[in-house]
Amino acid sequence: MTNYNNNGVFKEVDLHSETNNKEHRTSDISFSQLIVRRGQSFNLTLKLGRPFNPDQDQLTMTALTGSYPSEDQGTMSLFGVPDKVIRSASAKAVWKAELQKSSSPETGVLALTITPPPDTPIGNYKLSAKLKEEEKVLAELSVLFNPWCPDDWVFLPDEAERQEYVMNEHGIIYKGLDNYISPMDWDFGQFEEDMLKISLKILDLNIKHTRDPADDVSARCNPIYVSRVITSMINSSNFGGVLQGNWGGNFRGGDPPSHWSGSYAILKKWDYYFNSPVKYGQCWVFAGVMCSVMRLFGIPCRVVTNYQSAHDTNKNLIVDTYYADYGVREKESRDSVWNFHVWVEGWMRRPDLDKDGKYDGWQVLDPTPQEKSDGMFCCGPAPVTAILNGDTHLKYDVPFVFAEVNADCVYWLIKRNGTKDKIFSDESKVGQNISTKSLGSDKRLNITDAYKQREGTEQEREVFKYALARLEDLAAKEEKAEKPKNTTSETGNTEPENVPKPPVPEPPVPKPPQLVLRFEDVSEPVNGEDVKLKLILSSNSSVPRLLSINISIQALKYTGQPAGNIQTEVTEKKLLPGEDLSIPILVPFLTYHKHMIECKSMNISAIVTEEKDKDHSYLAEKRIRLRDPPLSITVSGEGKVNHELNAEVIFMNPINETLRNCTLTLSGSGLFIGEVVTNLPDLLPSNRIRITFAFFPYKIGERTLLVDFDSASFRDVKASCSINVEP
């Protein structure tokens, strides 16, 4: 309630913020600040110092956003009661006001229903009213996207999905490997204090706003535009971005990406330090932060993990991997296959691509800075349907995402004399177990079929060839556009307009292997314990075969790049007819430990050559992920708002050395404001540390308490538990 306390006509306004916010599903953001969703009405009560006669009086209202409001750009709207307001003939996003029946015009009490249209640009607005010659600012309010409104481009029909992809502050991000999938709790915290202010600042600092603020604010009516801006602003490769990426392993001056368990601490830090990039992030951190901002704005969003994710730098849908003839992976290829890569999907319509809604729905948006798009490090929105169908000619960045889930892998052997031999091609390795959190539960949902045709089917190869042809056609058009018009050939003839394209060659049919190699785990690989597995060789040969076997183990970054050689062993073995040859592999903890402090994965490869045929080599590789040692957390008591709860965290040092530089980080929206970091004493070998602490939940509902134990030897071991907080 605002009292003006003057002799003018406007005496008092009641914004009914608590009631309006509840109906607009924004009360989790604020009770006192009016925050509404476009395409949905809200109420306010205006008290005048004189009677109001609708037949004679004209109450004119104005809604403004941005520094250069314009009716023609939809950033200024003139409307009123009655609606006889003179406005521009080309006015966009016109608001509406109606007088409710509960009004008492004769006493000057006007109960108004105000509706921002479903194409209103999102952002902060100033709402004012004018009667006769007097004008007064009634309110400052915020307008968000509305997935509950059928006319909003982000409309999501299912209520359970809206609760999951807009309102849920808890998520799960999947990491690890396709055969060692590792779920990680993530706290989106999109409704924490100042998140709206911080998220709108992200929009205001983008380069497009700097260049043309009027056009940028106007374009915020479009979720396609807004989501693309967010992808460019989550990473600091573009000026003003939130997070600085670091894939090098030296995280001095900041926190390693593995430290983070939620978005709020990152965004709050970015805001507190005057928009200096927060150090450091990698793909899952970028995606988690972006999902928080998207959900806050009202764009349905979820985090998605692609296993064996290709990074195809030259846009030929081929990823080349090189091995030296002594078994170690070389680093010369710019292409790579990441153990996993995380992006987000945003839900929206795509009338810019098809008027019939063919490409509506989930769109890939990737805030990890990998390749430039329109001169900026951003990616998407790329329709998942377009990726499935191989429509690589469509915007935005469909070719890049298509390659991430569909590229073919070619393996080469680099010999000592510098020549290279093609060992084999793998058409099915890339794009495995594409995963996201299930609707309404913490189970993993496999959505691979939404992205690609089933591996090994004719349809999958047809889509691949179609996508490649589209890419080649696009490249040819770009090359032609760069050439001067009316160029002539050596014979003096003008180049024909339509040059027939050569047919796409069929992929070579691989020869049936004469030797089959496979790795098997002996036990689950756990960090702090020796790693045990075996290489098994089999053949249908009828004669014994003398084999040279070169086994190499390397620490592996999650981007698929080697991080150090752990061990190499060369042996000669005889493979007898009709029998399997099993070779045990032992990687002692003391051997791998220093290489794996900042890594979680190993690449184990075997190159096998036959003594009688040294020009023919066989390759097998296996990536394994080390499971963290256990960290337990228990909470005692019933959760109530502003009532004390007690928790206990226990960690056992599993190795024969002292753990130093130990810390415990606590977080969780509604439980802790940001992060609480506690330094711990050194932990002696085989000793257990037990930490108890008290905290006071400040929001109701299902909450997730997240803990992170860190030391110089074991980085960021995580655990979590759910707490139901009652009023």
C-alpha positions in Angstrom: 0.0 0.0 0.0 1.4 3.4 -1.0 0.0 6.6 0.4 0.8 9.8 -1.6 -0.3 12.2 1.2 -0.8 15.2 -1.0 -3.6 17.5 -2.1 -3.6 15.9 -5.6 -6.1 13.6 -7.1 -4.1 10.4 -6.5 -4.3 9.5 -2.8 -3.4 5.8 -2.5 -2.6 2.7 -4.4 -2.6 -0.9 -3.2 -0.8 -3.3 -5.6 -2.0 -6.5 -3.8 1.5 -7.8 -4.3 1.2 -10.8 -2.1 -2.1 -12.0 -3.7 -1.0 -11.1 -7.3 2.4 -12.9 -6.9 0.7 -16.0 -5.5 -1.7 -16.1 -8.5 1.2 -15.5 -10.9 3.4 -18.1 -9.2 6.1 -15.6 -8.4 5.6 -15.5 -4.6 8.7 -17.7 -4.2 10.6 -14.8 -5.6 9.0 -12.1 -3.5 5.9 -11.2 -1.5 6.5 -7.5 -1.5 7.8 -6.7 -5.0 5.1 -7.0 -7.7 6.2 -9.7 -10.2 3.7 -10.8 -12.8 3.6 -13.0 -15.9 2.6 -11.7 -19.3 -0.7 -12.7 -20.7 -2.2 -12.9 -17.2 -4.2 -10.2 -15.4 -3.3 -8.7 -12.0 -5.3 -6.4 -9.8 -4.6 -3.1 -8.1 -6.8 -0.7 -6.2 -6.4 3.1 -6.8 -8.0 5.6 -4.4 -8.7 9.1 -5.9 -9.4 12.3 -4.0 -12.5 12.9 -6.1 -15.3 10.9 -7.7 -14.5 9.2 -11.1 -17.1 9.3 -13.9 -16.2 6.8 -16.6 -18.5 8.6 -19.1 -16.6 11.9 -18.6 -13.2 11.1 -17.2 -10.3 9.4 -18.9 -7.8 7.5 -16.7 -4.7 7.1 -18.9 -2.1 4.6 -17.8 1.4 4.1 -19.2 3.7 1.1 -18.8 7.4 1.7 -19.7 10.5 -0.5 -19.8 14.0 0.3 -20.8 15.8 3.7 -21.3 14.2 4.3 -24.7 10.5 3.4 -24.4 8.6 3.2 -27.7 5.1 2.2 -28.6 6.2 0.9 -32.0 8.8 -1.3 -30.3 6.4 -2.6 -27.6 8.4 -1.0 -24.7 5.8 1.6 -24.0 2.1 1.0 -23.8 -0.7 3.6 -23.4 -4.0 2.2 -22.2 -6.7 3.2 -19.7 -10.2 3.3 -18.4 -12.2 3.7 -20.5 -10.0 2.6 -23.3 -10.3 5.8 -25.5 -6.6 6.4 -25.3 -4.9 7.7 -28.4 -2.0 5.4 -29.3 0.2 4.8 -32.3 -1.4 2.9 -35.1 1.7 0.6 -35.1 1.8 0.1 -31.3 3.0 -3.3 -30.2 2.4 -5.2 -27.0 -0.6 -3.1 -25.9 -1.7 -3.5 -22.2 -5.3 -3.4 -21.1 -7.1 -2.1 -18.0 -10.6 -2.9 -16.9 -12.8 -1.5 -14.1 -13.9 -4.3 -11.7 -17.4 -4.5 -10.4 -16.2 -4.0 -6.9 -15.1 -0.5 -7.8 -16.8 2.5 -6.3 -16.2 5.3 -8.8 -18.5 7.7 -7.0 -16.2 7.6 -3.9 -13.0 7.5 -6.1 -12.1 3.9 -5.4 -11.1 2.1 -8.6 -10.4 -1.6 -8.5 -8.5 -2.2 -11.7 -7.6 -5.4 -13.6 -4.5 -4.9 -15.7 -3.3 -7.3 -18.4 0.1 -7.2 -20.0 -0.2 -9.0 -23.4 1.5 -12.3 -24.0 4.1 -10.7 -26.3 5.2 -8.1 -23.7 9.0 -7.7 -23.4 10.1 -9.1 -20.1 11.8 -6.9 -17.6 11.3 -4.1 -15.1 8.4 -1.7 -15.8 7.3 1.6 -14.5 3.5 1.9 -14.3 2.0 5.4 -14.1 -1.5 6.9 -14.3 -2.8 10.3 -15.5 -6.1 11.9 -14.7 -6.8 15.4 -16.0 -3.4 17.1 -15.9 -2.0 15.2 -12.9 0.3 12.2 -13.4 1.6 9.8 -10.8 3.9 6.7 -10.8 1.8 3.9 -9.3 4.3 1.1 -9.3 7.5 -0.5 -10.3 6.9 -4.1 -11.3 8.6 -6.9 -13.2 7.1 -8.9 -16.0 8.2 -12.5 -16.8 7.4 -15.1 -19.5 4.3 -17.2 -18.8 4.4 -20.9 -19.5 0.8 -21.1 -18.2 -0.5 -18.8 -21.0 -1.4 -20.6 -24.2 -0.6 -17.5 -26.3 3.0 -17.2 -24.8 5.7 -18.8 -27.0 6.9 -20.6 -23.9 3.6 -22.2 -23.1 4.0 -25.7 -21.7 0.6 -27.6 -21.6 1.3 -30.1 -18.8 1.2 -28.8 -15.2 3.6 -31.5 -13.9 6.2 -30.4 -16.5 5.7 -26.7 -15.5 6.3 -27.6 -11.9 9.5 -29.5 -12.8 11.0 -27.3 -15.5 10.0 -23.9 -14.1 9.3 -24.1 -10.4 11.7 -26.9 -9.2 14.8 -25.5 -7.5 16.5 -28.9 -7.2 18.1 -30.7 -10.1 20.4 -33.5 -11.0 23.3 -33.2 -13.5 24.7 -36.4 -14.9 28.5 -36.7 -15.2 31.0 -39.6 -15.6 31.0 -41.9 -18.6 28.4 -43.6 -20.6 29.1 -46.9 -18.7 29.8 -45.1 -15.4 27.0 -42.6 -15.1 27.4 -40.4 -12.1 24.4 -38.3 -10.8 25.2 -35.0 -9.1 22.7 -32.9 -7.2 22.5 -29.3 -8.3 20.8 -26.5 -6.5 19.3 -24.1 -9.1 18.1 -21.6 -6.4 16.3 -19.5 -9.0 14.0 -18.0 -6.4 16.7 -16.9 -4.0 17.1 -13.3 -2.9 18.2 -10.9 -5.7 18.1 -13.6 -8.4 15.7 -11.5 -10.4 17.9 -8.4 -10.2 21.0 -10.4 -11.0 19.3 -12.1 -14.0 18.0 -8.9 -15.5 21.5 -7.4 -15.1 22.8 -10.3 -17.2 20.5 -9.2 -20.0 21.5 -5.5 -19.6 25.2 -6.3 -19.9 25.0 -8.2 -23.1 26.8 -6.7 -26.1 23.6 -6.3 -28.1 22.2 -4.1 -25.4 25.3 -2.0 -25.4 25.1 -1.5 -29.2 21.4 -0.8 -29.4 19.6 -0.7 -26.1 16.2 0.2 -27.5 16.2 -2.7 -30.0 17.6 -5.2 -27.4 14.9 -4.4 -24.8 12.2 -4.6 -27.5 13.5 -8.0 -28.5 13.0 -9.4 -25.0 9.5 -10.2 -26.0 11.0 -13.2 -27.8 12.2 -16.2 -25.8 14.4 -17.3 -28.8 16.3 -14.0 -28.6 16.5 -14.0 -24.8 17.7 -17.6 -24.5 20.4 -16.9 -27.1 21.6 -13.8 -25.2 21.8 -15.9 -22.0 24.0 -18.5 -23.6 26.4 -15.8 -24.6 26.4 -14.2 -21.1 26.9 -17.2 -18.9 30.4 -17.6 -20.2 33.0 -14.8 -19.9 34.4 -15.4 -23.4 32.0 -12.6 -24.2 32.4 -9.3 -22.3 30.6 -9.2 -19.0 29.9 -12.9 -18.8 29.3 -14.7 -15.5 31.7 -17.6 -15.5 35.3 -18.0 -16.7 36.0 -21.4 -18.2 39.1 -23.4 -17.2 40.0 -26.8 -18.7 43.7 -26.6 -17.9 43.9 -28.0 -14.3 45.4 -25.0 -12.6 42.6 -23.3 -10.7 44.6 -20.8 -8.6 42.8 -17.6 -8.0 39.4 -19.3 -7.9 37.5 -22.4 -7.2 37.8 -25.6 -9.4 34.6 -26.3 -11.4 34.1 -29.4 -9.3 33.6 -27.2 -6.2 30.2 -25.8 -7.2 27.0 -27.5 -6.1 24.6 -24.8 -7.2 24.0 -21.6 -9.2 23.1 -19.0 -6.5 26.6 -18.8 -5.0 28.1 -18.2 -8.4 25.6 -15.5 -9.5 25.7 -13.8 -6.2 29.5 -13.7 -6.4 29.4 -12.3 -9.9 27.0 -9.5 -8.8 28.9 -8.8 -5.6 32.3 -8.3 -7.4 30.9 -5.9 -9.9 30.3 -8.4 -12.7 33.9 -9.8 -12.7 33.8 -13.3 -14.0 33.6 -16.0 -11.4 36.4 -18.6 -11.5 36.0 -21.3 -12.7 33.5 -23.2 -14.7 33.2 -26.2 -17.0 30.2 -27.4 -19.0 28.0 -28.7 -16.2 28.5 -25.5 -14.2 27.7 -23.3 -17.2 24.6 -25.4 -17.9 23.4 -25.4 -14.2 23.7 -21.6 -14.0 21.9 -21.0 -17.3 19.1 -23.3 -16.3 18.6 -21.2 -13.1 18.3 -18.0 -15.1 15.9 -19.5 -17.7 13.6 -20.9 -15.0 13.5 -17.6 -13.2 12.5 -15.8 -16.3 9.7 -18.4 -16.9 11.3 -20.3 -19.8 10.9 -24.0 -19.1 14.4 -25.5 -19.0 16.2 -28.7 -18.1 19.8 -29.8 -18.0 20.9 -32.5 -20.5 24.1 -34.7 -20.6 25.4 -36.3 -23.8 27.9 -39.1 -23.3 30.7 -39.6 -25.8 30.0 -36.1 -27.1 31.9 -35.1 -30.2 33.5 -31.8 -30.8 33.8 -31.6 -34.6 35.9 -28.5 -35.4 35.9 -28.7 -39.2 32.2 -29.5 -39.8 32.7 -32.8 -41.7 30.9 -35.0 -39.1 34.1 -36.9 -38.6 36.2 -37.0 -35.4 39.8 -38.2 -36.0 41.7 -39.8 -33.1 45.4 -40.5 -33.4 47.5 -43.1 -31.5 51.2 -43.5 -31.6 52.6 -46.9 -32.5 53.7 -47.3 -28.8 50.1 -47.1 -27.6 49.8 -43.5 -26.3 47.2 -41.2 -27.6 48.6 -38.2 -29.5 47.3 -34.7 -29.0 47.5 -33.4 -32.6 43.8 -33.6 -33.5 41.6 -30.5 -32.8 38.6 -32.9 -32.9 37.8 -34.7 -29.7 35.2 -36.9 -28.0 34.3 -35.7 -24.6 33.5 -38.3 -21.9 30.3 -36.2 -21.4 29.1 -32.8 -22.3 26.3 -30.9 -20.6 23.9 -28.3 -22.2 20.4 -27.2 -21.5 17.1 -27.5 -23.3 14.6 -24.6 -23.3 11.0 -25.1 -24.3 9.6 -22.6 -26.8 7.9 -22.2 -30.2 9.9 -21.7 -33.3 7.7 -19.8 -35.8 10.8 -18.4 -37.3 11.5 -21.9 -38.8 8.1 -23.3 -39.5 4.6 -21.8 -39.2 3.1 -25.3 -38.5 5.0 -25.8 -35.3 7.3 -28.6 -36.7 10.3 -27.3 -34.8 8.4 -26.2 -31.6 9.3 -27.8 -28.3 12.7 -28.5 -26.7 15.6 -26.5 -28.1 19.3 -27.1 -27.3 21.1 -24.1 -25.7 24.8 -24.5 -24.8 26.5 -21.8 -22.8 29.9 -23.5 -22.8 32.2 -21.5 -25.0 33.3 -23.8 -27.8 32.7 -22.3 -31.2 31.6 -18.9 -32.3 28.1 -18.3 -33.7 27.4 -15.0 -35.4 30.6 -13.7 -34.0 29.8 -14.6 -30.4 30.5 -17.6 -28.2 27.0 -18.9 -27.9 25.0 -21.9 -29.2 21.3 -22.4 -30.0 18.4 -22.5 -29.7 18.7 -25.6 -32.0 15.4 -27.6 -32.2 15.8 -31.1 -31.0 13.5 -32.2 -33.8 15.9 -30.7 -36.4 18.8 -32.6 -34.8 16.8 -35.8 -35.0 16.0 -35.3 -38.7 19.4 -34.0 -39.7 18.1 -30.6 -40.7 21.6 -29.0 -40.5 20.6 -26.0 -42.6 18.5 -24.6 -39.8 19.4 -22.0 -37.2 20.7 -21.8 -34.6 23.8 -24.0 -34.7 22.1 -27.2 -35.6 25.2 -28.6 -37.4 27.4 -28.3 -34.3 24.9 -30.1 -32.1 24.1 -32.7 -34.7 27.8 -33.6 -34.8 27.9 -33.8 -31.0 25.5 -36.7 -31.0 26.1 -38.2 -34.5 29.7 -37.8 -35.7 31.6 -40.8 -36.9 34.9 -41.6 -35.2 38.0 -42.6 -37.3 41.1 -44.0 -35.5 44.5 -43.6 -36.9 47.9 -45.2 -36.0 50.9 -42.8 -36.3 54.0 -44.7 -37.1 57.5 -43.8 -36.1 58.3 -42.7 -39.7 55.4 -40.2 -39.6 53.0 -42.2 -41.8 49.5 -42.9 -40.6 47.3 -45.9 -41.0 43.6 -46.0 -40.6 42.8 -48.7 -37.9 39.0 -48.6 -38.0 35.9 -46.4 -38.1 33.2 -46.3 -35.4 29.8 -45.1 -36.5 28.0 -45.7 -33.2 30.4 -44.4 -30.5 29.2 -40.8 -30.3 26.0 -39.8 -28.6 25.3 -42.3 -25.9 22.8 -42.3 -23.0 21.6 -38.7 -23.5 20.2 -38.1 -20.0 18.2 -35.7 -17.9 16.4 -35.8 -14.6 13.0 -37.5 -14.8 9.8 -35.6 -14.3 8.8 -35.5 -10.7 11.5 -37.9 -9.4 15.3 -38.2 -9.1 15.5 -41.1 -11.6 17.5 -40.7 -14.8 15.5 -40.3 -18.0 17.2 -41.5 -21.2 16.2 -39.2 -24.1 18.6 -40.5 -26.8 15.8 -41.4 -29.1 14.7 -37.7 -29.2 18.1 -36.7 -30.6 19.0 -39.5 -33.0 17.8 -42.5 -34.9 18.7 -45.9 -33.4 22.3 -46.9 -34.1 22.8 -49.6 -36.7 19.6 -48.9 -38.5 19.2 -47.9 -42.1 17.4 -44.7 -41.0 20.3 -43.6 -38.9 22.7 -43.8 -41.9 20.2 -42.0 -44.2 19.8 -39.1 -41.7 23.6 -38.9 -41.4 24.0 -38.7 -45.2 21.2 -36.2 -45.5 22.8 -34.0 -42.8 26.2 -34.2 -44.5 24.7 -33.3 -47.8 23.0 -30.3 -46.3 26.3 -29.2 -44.8 28.1 -29.6 -48.1 25.4 -27.7 -49.9 25.6 -24.9 -47.3 29.4 -24.7 -47.6 29.1 -24.5 -51.4 26.6 -21.6 -51.1 28.9 -19.8 -48.7 31.9 -20.3 -51.0 29.9 -19.1 -54.0 28.7 -16.0 -52.1 32.3 -15.1 -51.3 33.3 -15.3 -55.0 32.9 -12.2 -57.3 29.9 -12.4 -59.6 30.3 -13.5 -63.2 33.6 -15.2 -62.7 34.8 -17.0 -65.7 36.6 -20.2 -66.3 39.8 -20.7 -68.3 37.7 -21.2 -71.4 36.0 -17.8 -70.8 32.6 -19.3 -70.0 30.6 -17.9 -67.0 30.2 -20.4 -64.2 26.9 -22.2 -64.4 24.4 -21.3 -61.6 23.5 -24.9 -60.8 26.5 -27.3 -60.6 25.3 -30.8 -59.9 26.7 -32.1 -56.6 28.7 -35.4 -56.7 26.9 -38.2 -54.9 27.7 -38.7 -51.3 30.0 -41.8 -51.2 28.8 -44.8 -49.2 30.8 -45.4 -46.1 33.3 -48.3 -46.6 32.1 -51.6 -45.3 34.5 -52.6 -42.5 36.2 -55.9 -42.8 35.3 -58.5 -40.2 37.9 -58.4 -37.5 40.3 -61.3 -37.3 41.0 -60.5 -33.7 38.5 -59.4 -31.1 39.6 -57.3 -28.1 37.6 -56.3 -25.1 38.2 -55.0 -21.6 36.4 -56.2 -18.5 36.3 -54.8 -15.0 37.5 -57.1 -12.2 36.0 -54.8 -9.6 34.4 -51.3 -9.4 37.1 -48.7 -9.7 37.3 -46.5 -6.6 39.6 -43.6 -6.0 41.9 -44.6 -3.2 42.1 -48.3 -4.2 44.1 -50.2 -6.9 42.3 -50.4 -10.2 41.9 -53.9 -11.6 40.6 -55.0 -15.0 41.6 -57.4 -17.7 42.1 -57.4 -21.5 40.5 -60.4 -23.3 41.6 -61.4 -26.8 39.8 -64.0 -28.9 40.1 -65.2 -32.5 38.6 -67.7 -34.8 42.0 -68.5 -36.2 42.9 -72.3 -36.5 46.6 -71.7 -35.8 48.4 -70.1 -32.8 49.2 -66.4 -33.1 52.1 -64.6 -31.5 51.0 -61.2 -30.5 52.8 -58.0 -29.3 50.5 -56.2 -26.9 51.0 -52.6 -25.8 48.8 -51.4 -23.0 48.7 -47.8 -22.0 46.9 -46.0 -19.2 46.4 -42.3 -19.3 44.6 -39.8 -17.0 41.8 -38.3 -19.0 40.1 -34.9 -18.8 36.4 -35.1 -19.2 36.9 -33.3 -22.6 38.6 -36.5 -23.9 42.1 -34.9 -23.8 45.0 -36.8 -22.1 46.1 -35.3 -18.8 49.2 -37.4 -18.2 50.6 -40.9 -18.8 50.1 -43.2 -15.8 51.7 -46.4 -17.0 52.6 -48.4 -20.1 53.4 -52.1 -20.4 54.4 -54.1 -23.4 54.1 -57.9 -23.5 54.2 -60.8 -25.9 51.6 -63.5 -25.7 50.5 -66.5 -27.7 46.8 -66.8 -28.6 45.9 -70.4 -29.0 43.1 -71.6 -31.3 39.7 -71.8 -29.7 40.8 -70.2 -26.5 40.5 -66.7 -25.1 43.6 -64.9 -23.9 43.1 -63.0 -20.6 45.7 -60.4 -19.6 45.3 -58.9 -16.1 45.8 -55.1 -15.7 46.7 -53.6 -12.4 47.0 -49.8 -11.9 48.1 -49.2 -8.3 46.8 -46.3 -6.4 50.3 -44.9 -5.7 50.9 -45.0 -9.5 47.8 -43.2 -10.6 47.1 -40.9 -7.6 49.1 -37.8 -8.5 47.7 -37.9 -12.1 44.1 -38.2 -10.9 43.7 -35.5 -8.3 42.1 -33.2 -10.8 40.7 -35.9 -13.1 38.1 -38.6 -12.5 38.7 -40.7 -15.5 41.3 -43.0 -17.1 41.7 -44.1 -20.7 43.0 -47.6 -21.1 44.1 -48.6 -24.6 45.6 -51.6 -26.1 47.4 -51.8 -29.5 48.0 -55.4 -30.7 50.1 -56.4 -33.6 50.8 -59.9 -34.9 54.5 -60.8 -35.3 53.8 -62.3 -38.7 51.9 -59.2 -39.9 53.3 -56.1 -38.2 51.6 -53.8 -40.7 48.1 -54.7 -39.4 47.2 -53.4 -35.9 44.2 -53.8 -33.7 43.0 -51.2 -31.2 40.7 -51.4 -28.1 40.1 -48.7 -25.6 38.1 -48.3 -22.5 37.4 -45.2 -20.4 36.7 -45.8 -16.7 35.7 -43.4 -14.0 36.8 -43.6 -10.4 34.1 -43.5 -7.8 34.7 -41.1 -4.9 35.2 -42.6 -1.4 32.0 -42.4 0.6 30.8 -39.3 2.4 27.7 -39.6 4.6 25.3 -37.0 5.8 22.3 -37.4 8.2 19.8 -34.8 9.5 18.0 -35.2 12.8 14.7 -33.6 13.8 11.7 -32.3 11.8 12.2 -29.4 9.5 10.3 -26.3 10.3 10.8 -22.7 9.1 13.1 -20.8 11.3 13.6 -23.7 13.7 16.9 -25.3 14.3 17.9 -28.5 12.6 21.1 -30.6 13.3 23.2 -32.5 10.8 26.2 -34.8 10.9 28.8 -35.4 8.2 31.2 -38.3 8.3 34.3 -39.0 6.1 36.9 -41.7 6.4 40.4 -41.2 5.0 40.8 -44.4 2.9 44.5 -44.0 2.1 47.8 -44.3 3.9 48.7 -40.6 3.9 47.4 -37.5 5.7 44.7 -35.5 4.0 45.6 -31.8 4.1 43.8 -28.5 3.3 40.5 -30.0 4.2 37.3 -28.0 3.9 33.5 -28.6 4.2 31.1 -26.5 2.1 27.4 -26.4 2.9 24.7 -25.1 0.6 21.1 -25.5 -0.4 18.4 -22.9 -1.3 16.0 -22.3 1.6 18.6 -23.7 4.0 21.7 -21.6 3.6 22.2 -18.2 1.9 24.9 -19.0 -0.6 27.7 -21.2 0.7 29.1 -21.8 4.1 32.7 -22.9 4.0 34.5 -24.4 7.1 38.2 -25.2 7.3 38.8 -28.6 8.9 41.9 -30.1 10.6 44.2 -32.5 8.7 42.9 -36.0 8.6 45.3 -38.8 9.5 45.5 -42.2 7.6 42.5 -44.5 8.2 41.0 -41.9 10.6 37.4 -40.6 10.5 36.3 -37.0 10.7 32.8 -36.3 12.1 31.4 -32.8 11.8 28.1 -31.7 13.4 26.4 -28.4 12.7 23.1 -26.6 13.2 21.1 -24.5 10.6 17.8 -22.8 10.3 15.6 -23.4 7.2 14.0 -20.2 6.0 11.8 -21.5 3.2 9.1 -24.2 3.2 8.9 -27.2 0.9 11.2 -30.0 -0.2 14.7 -28.8 0.2 18.1 -30.4 -0.6 21.1 -30.0 1.7 24.3 -30.3 -0.2 27.8 -30.9 1.3 31.2 -30.9 -0.4 34.3 -32.3 1.3 37.6 -31.1 -0.3 41.2 -31.8 0.4 44.6 -31.8 -1.4 44.2 -35.5 -2.2 40.5 -35.9 -2.8 38.8 -33.0 -4.6 35.2 -32.2 -4.0 33.6 -35.4 -2.7 29.9 -34.6 -2.5 26.8 -35.9 -0.7 23.2 -34.6 -0.2 20.0 -35.3 1.6 16.4 -34.1 1.2 14.6 -32.2 4.0 10.9 -31.4 4.0 10.4 -28.0 5.7 7.0 -27.4 7.2 5.5 -23.9 7.9 
